[in-house]
Amino acid sequence: MISEVQHELIESNLLAKFGGSVPGPTVIVIGGIHGNEKAGIKALKKITEALRDEAIDIKGKFFALYGNMHALNRNVRFNEVDLNRIWNSEHIAELKEHNMDLLNYDVQEQKKLYYIIKDILDNNQGPFYFFDLHTTSSDTIPFITISDSLNNRRFAAHFTVPVVLGIEEYIEGPLLTYINEFGHIALGFEGGQHDSELAVRNCEAFVWLALKASGALSKGQINNYDNYRKLLKNSKKEQHFYEIDFRYAIDKNEEYKMHNGFLNFEKIRKDQLLGYSNSEEVRATMKGKIFMPLYQKQGEDGFFIIRRISKFWLELSRIARKMKLHNFLRLLPGIQQDKKDPYTLIVNESTAAFLATEIFHLFGYRKRVLKKDKLYFTKRDRKVRKFI
C-alpha cells in the first residue's frame, strides 16, 4: 500500500491524468527527467489541454508525469546525480529505507517518481506502456531508444523514425531499462535539439501517435493525425534499426569538448577528429554514424558510434527467440544460468571471447556486466511481473 505521506509526495509529480470506465491500456508518459529538456513538458501540457478542451474520451488511463522537478526549476540537467542513471534494484532498495530529508535533490525526485509509478501499476489495468520524452544538445532528427525486447521492437515499428537498440549496455541505470525488467513496453523518444520548437512539435506528435498505437485513442479522435504522421515521416530516410558499437565515457575530472558541427546520425570515418580530452585529440576508433554528440556542460557521454542492423539479422533474431533457441546457450561449456535470476546467464571470459557478443544479442541477451572474471548477460524479453 502507498501511505498518505507517499501520496502527498507523488501528487506533485503528476502533471495530469485522464480515463474513464471504458477498459483499455494504461499509458504513462514522462517529461523532463533531465531538467534542461523542457520540450517534453511543453508537449504534454499542450496534449492534456487538448484532451480537456475537446473532452476526448480515452480508453483505459493516461498519466502525464514530471521527471526531475527540482532540476526543471533550475534549468539544469541534474543537481548532483543524473536521475536517469540511478535506476537499479540495489539503489531502489536503499532509497526506500531513507527519509526524504536525508537524500539529495535528485534522489528525492527518484523516490517520488518511483512511488507514483508503483501506485499506477498497482491500481490500474494493463497492458502498460511507458514513454520517456527527451531532447539532445546537438541538432537531430527524432529517434527512439529501446531495450531490445520483441514487444519493444513491435511497438517502435509504428513510428517512421530511427530506432537505436542496446543503450543499456553502455550506460548504467536508465529508468526505462528498469521498467523493462518487469516486462512492460518502454520507449524513449528524442524529439530534437533542446531549445527547438520543432522538438516540442515532434514530442507532441509522438505522444498522440503512441496513444493511437496503444489503443487508447482512435485515429478519428486525434485532430491533425495525418499532420503528426507527416511530421515524423521527415525522419524516414534514416528509418532503420541501429546498434551502439562504442561509447566515449567522460571521466569525473576530465575536461571534454566536442569538435564543433556534428549532427546526430552523421557518418564518420575511422580516425576522424571528434573532440578533445584535456586538450588531447579524440579520434573515432571505427567508422559508423555519430550518435548523441555532447554539446552541453553536464553529461557523462561524449558521444556514441552506431551502425545499422540488417533486416535479415532482425528477422533471424525474432525467429530464434520465438523458437526459444536461447535455451541451447546453457548447454555450452562455460555458460550457466544465474541461480538468483532466471533471465541472466553467467559466462566465463574464455567462452565469451570465443562466442561473439552478437550471438548473445541474437538470442535477446544484453547488458554485459563483469563480476569476478565472469560476464553476466541479461535477457531483455520478459514476462510481466509485479513492480518492486
C-alpha positions in Angstrom: 0.0 0.0 0.0 1.1 3.6 -0.7 1.0 5.6 2.5 -0.7 9.1 2.8 2.7 10.7 3.1 3.8 8.9 -0.1 0.6 10.1 -1.8 1.4 13.7 -0.9 4.9 13.2 -2.4 3.8 11.8 -5.7 0.9 14.2 -6.3 3.5 16.9 -7.0 4.9 14.9 -9.9 1.5 14.3 -11.6 1.0 16.7 -14.5 -2.3 15.2 -15.5 -4.4 12.0 -15.6 -7.3 11.0 -17.8 -9.5 8.0 -18.2 -13.0 6.7 -17.7 -14.9 3.5 -17.4 -14.1 2.0 -20.8 -11.3 -0.6 -20.4 -8.1 -0.2 -22.3 -4.3 0.3 -21.8 -2.6 2.3 -19.2 -0.2 4.8 -20.8 2.4 6.7 -18.8 4.4 9.5 -20.3 7.3 11.2 -18.5 8.8 14.6 -19.5 11.7 16.4 -18.0 13.7 13.6 -16.3 16.6 15.9 -17.3 15.8 19.4 -16.1 17.2 21.2 -19.2 15.0 19.2 -21.5 11.7 21.0 -21.3 10.2 20.2 -24.8 8.5 17.0 -23.4 6.8 19.0 -20.6 5.6 21.7 -23.1 4.2 19.0 -25.4 2.4 17.2 -22.6 0.8 20.4 -21.4 -0.5 21.0 -25.0 -1.8 17.5 -25.2 -3.5 17.5 -21.8 -5.1 20.9 -22.6 -6.5 19.5 -25.8 -7.8 16.4 -24.1 -9.7 18.6 -21.6 -10.9 21.3 -24.0 -12.2 18.8 -26.6 -13.5 16.3 -23.9 -11.8 13.4 -25.7 -12.7 10.0 -24.2 -9.7 7.8 -23.6 -9.9 4.0 -23.4 -8.1 2.9 -20.3 -5.9 5.5 -18.5 -3.3 8.2 -19.4 -0.9 9.7 -17.0 1.5 12.6 -17.7 4.3 12.9 -15.2 7.0 15.4 -14.4 10.5 13.9 -14.1 13.1 15.9 -12.1 11.0 18.9 -10.9 13.9 20.4 -8.9 16.2 20.4 -11.9 13.4 21.6 -14.2 13.0 24.7 -11.9 16.8 25.3 -12.1 17.0 24.5 -15.9 19.9 22.1 -15.3 20.3 18.5 -16.4 20.5 17.4 -12.8 21.6 18.7 -9.4 24.1 16.2 -8.1 23.5 12.9 -9.8 21.8 12.1 -13.1 18.2 11.0 -12.4 18.3 8.7 -15.5 21.4 6.8 -14.3 20.4 5.5 -10.9 17.5 3.1 -11.6 18.6 -0.4 -10.3 17.3 -2.7 -7.7 20.1 -2.0 -5.2 19.6 1.7 -5.3 15.8 1.4 -5.1 16.0 -0.8 -2.0 18.3 1.8 -0.4 16.2 4.8 -1.1 13.1 3.1 0.4 14.9 3.0 3.7 15.8 6.7 3.9 13.7 9.7 4.8 13.4 12.4 2.1 15.5 14.9 4.1 18.5 12.6 4.1 18.5 12.3 0.3 20.0 14.7 -2.3 17.5 16.5 -4.5 17.9 14.1 -7.4 17.3 11.0 -5.3 14.3 12.7 -3.7 12.9 13.2 -7.2 13.6 9.5 -7.9 11.7 8.4 -4.7 8.7 10.5 -5.8 8.8 9.1 -9.3 9.2 5.5 -8.1 6.2 5.7 -5.8 3.9 7.3 -8.4 4.9 4.6 -11.0 4.3 1.9 -8.4 0.9 3.4 -7.5 -0.1 3.4 -11.1 1.0 -0.2 -11.7 -0.6 -1.4 -8.5 -4.0 0.3 -9.1 -4.6 0.1 -12.9 -5.1 -2.5 -15.6 -2.5 -3.4 -18.2 -1.2 -3.6 -20.7 1.1 -0.8 -19.5 3.1 1.5 -21.9 5.9 3.8 -20.7 7.3 6.6 -22.8 10.1 8.9 -21.7 10.5 12.2 -23.7 13.9 13.7 -24.2 15.9 16.1 -26.3 19.6 16.4 -27.3 22.3 19.0 -27.1 23.0 18.6 -30.9 20.7 19.1 -33.8 19.0 15.8 -34.6 16.1 14.2 -36.4 13.7 12.5 -33.9 14.5 8.9 -32.9 13.6 6.2 -30.5 15.7 4.2 -28.0 14.7 0.8 -26.6 16.0 -2.2 -24.7 16.0 -5.0 -27.3 12.8 -6.9 -26.4 10.5 -8.1 -29.2 7.5 -6.3 -27.7 9.5 -3.0 -27.7 10.6 -3.7 -31.3 7.0 -4.3 -32.4 5.7 -1.1 -30.8 8.6 1.0 -32.1 7.8 -0.1 -35.7 4.7 2.0 -35.6 6.8 5.1 -36.0 8.8 6.3 -39.0 11.9 7.3 -37.1 15.2 5.5 -36.4 15.3 3.1 -33.5 18.5 2.6 -31.5 19.0 -0.7 -29.6 21.2 -1.6 -26.7 22.0 1.7 -24.9 21.7 -0.2 -21.6 24.9 -2.0 -22.3 26.8 1.3 -22.2 25.1 3.4 -19.6 24.0 2.3 -16.1 20.6 2.8 -14.6 18.2 4.4 -17.2 14.6 4.5 -15.9 13.2 2.6 -18.9 15.7 -0.3 -18.6 14.4 -0.8 -15.0 10.8 -0.6 -16.2 11.6 -3.2 -18.9 12.8 -5.7 -16.3 9.2 -6.0 -15.2 8.0 -6.9 -18.7 6.4 -3.7 -19.8 6.8 -1.9 -23.1 9.1 1.1 -22.6 10.3 3.5 -25.3 12.5 6.6 -25.1 11.7 9.3 -27.6 14.2 12.0 -28.5 12.4 14.9 -30.2 15.2 17.2 -31.3 17.5 19.9 -30.0 16.8 21.2 -26.5 15.6 24.7 -27.4 13.9 23.9 -30.7 10.2 24.5 -31.1 10.3 21.6 -33.6 11.3 19.3 -30.8 8.1 20.3 -28.9 6.0 19.5 -32.0 7.9 16.2 -32.5 7.2 15.2 -28.9 3.6 16.2 -29.3 3.3 14.2 -32.5 4.9 11.1 -30.9 2.6 11.1 -27.9 -0.6 11.4 -30.0 0.6 8.6 -32.3 1.6 6.5 -29.3 -1.9 6.9 -27.8 -3.4 5.7 -31.0 -0.9 2.8 -31.4 -1.6 1.6 -27.9 -5.3 1.6 -28.5 -6.1 4.4 -26.0 -7.4 6.6 -28.8 -8.7 6.0 -32.4 -7.4 7.9 -35.4 -10.7 9.8 -35.7 -10.3 11.2 -32.1 -7.0 12.9 -32.9 -7.1 16.3 -34.7 -4.2 16.7 -37.2 -3.5 13.0 -37.1 -2.2 13.0 -40.7 0.0 16.0 -40.0 1.6 14.3 -37.0 2.3 11.3 -39.1 3.8 13.5 -41.8 5.9 15.4 -39.3 7.7 12.3 -38.1 8.0 11.0 -41.6 10.7 13.6 -42.1 13.0 11.1 -40.5 12.0 8.3 -42.8 15.4 8.4 -44.7 17.0 7.1 -41.5 14.1 4.8 -40.5 16.2 1.8 -39.6 17.2 -0.1 -36.5 20.7 0.7 -35.2 23.0 -0.8 -32.6 25.5 1.0 -30.4 29.1 -0.1 -31.0 31.1 2.4 -28.9 30.6 4.9 -26.1 33.1 7.6 -25.2 32.7 7.9 -21.4 33.8 11.2 -19.8 35.8 10.7 -16.6 34.9 12.6 -13.5 37.8 15.1 -13.6 38.1 15.1 -17.4 37.6 18.3 -19.5 35.9 17.1 -22.7 35.0 19.3 -25.6 33.2 18.0 -28.7 34.5 19.2 -32.0 32.0 21.7 -33.5 29.4 21.0 -36.1 28.5 17.3 -35.7 24.9 16.3 -36.4 23.2 13.3 -34.9 23.4 10.3 -37.3 26.1 11.9 -39.3 28.5 9.5 -41.0 32.0 9.4 -39.6 35.2 7.7 -40.7 37.8 5.8 -38.7 40.4 8.2 -37.1 38.3 11.3 -37.8 38.7 14.0 -35.2 35.7 14.1 -32.9 36.7 16.0 -29.8 39.3 17.0 -27.2 40.1 15.4 -23.9 42.1 17.7 -21.7 43.2 19.4 -24.9 44.3 16.0 -26.4 42.7 14.9 -29.6 39.9 12.2 -29.5 39.5 10.4 -32.8 37.0 7.8 -34.0 38.0 4.2 -33.2 35.8 2.9 -36.1 33.6 4.1 -38.9 29.9 4.4 -38.4 27.4 7.2 -37.5 28.0 9.5 -34.6 25.2 9.4 -32.1 24.3 12.0 -29.4 27.5 14.1 -29.6 27.7 16.2 -26.4 27.3 20.0 -26.7 26.4 20.9 -23.1 28.3 21.2 -19.9 26.7 18.4 -17.9 26.9 14.8 -19.2 28.8 11.6 -18.8 28.7 10.5 -22.5 30.9 12.4 -25.0 29.4 10.6 -28.0 28.4 7.1 -29.2 29.1 5.4 -32.5 26.3 3.3 -34.0 25.8 1.1 -37.0 22.7 -0.1 -38.9 21.3 -3.5 -38.2 20.2 -5.5 -41.3 16.6 -6.6 -41.7 17.9 -10.2 -42.1 19.6 -10.1 -38.6 16.5 -8.6 -37.0 14.2 -11.3 -38.5 16.7 -14.1 -37.6 16.8 -12.9 -34.0 13.0 -12.7 -33.9 12.7 -16.3 -35.1 15.4 -17.6 -32.8 13.6 -16.0 -29.8 10.2 -17.3 -30.8 11.6 -20.8 -31.1 13.3 -20.3 -27.7 16.6 -21.3 -29.1 18.4 -19.4 -26.4 18.0 -22.5 -24.2 20.8 -24.1 -26.2 23.3 -21.5 -24.9 23.0 -23.0 -21.4 24.3 -26.4 -22.8 27.6 -24.8 -23.9 30.7 -25.2 -21.6 31.5 -22.1 -19.6 27.9 -20.9 -19.6 25.5 -21.3 -16.7 22.2 -19.8 -15.6 22.3 -17.4 -12.6 20.6 -19.1 -9.7 19.3 -15.8 -8.4 17.9 -14.6 -11.8 16.3 -16.8 -14.4 16.9 -14.2 -17.1 20.7 -14.0 -16.6 23.5 -16.1 -18.0 26.9 -16.2 -16.3 29.7 -16.7 -18.9 33.4 -17.2 -18.3 35.8 -15.0 -20.1 37.2 -17.7 -22.4 33.8 -18.7 -23.6 32.8 -15.0 -24.1 35.9 -14.5 -26.1 35.0 -17.5 -28.3 31.3 -16.5 -28.7 30.9 -13.1 -30.2 28.7 -10.7 -28.3 26.4 -10.6 -31.4 25.5 -14.3 -30.7 24.1 -13.3 -27.3 22.3 -10.3 -28.9 20.8 -12.7 -31.4 19.1 -14.6 -28.6 18.0 -11.5 -26.8 20.7 -11.2 -24.2 22.3 -7.8 -23.5 23.9 -5.7 -20.7 27.3 -7.2 -20.2 28.4 -6.8 -16.6 31.9 -8.1 -15.4 31.9 -9.6 -11.9 34.8 -11.7 -10.6 36.1 -12.6 -14.1 32.6 -13.6 -15.2 30.4 -11.8 -17.7 26.7 -11.5 -17.0 24.3 -11.3 -19.9 20.7 -10.4 -19.2 17.7 -11.4 -21.4 15.5 -8.5 -22.4 12.4 -10.4 -23.4 10.5 -10.9 -20.1 7.1 -11.9 -18.7 5.2 -9.2 -16.9 5.7 -9.4 -13.1 4.9 -7.3 -10.1 6.8 -3.9 -9.8 9.0 -3.8 -6.8 
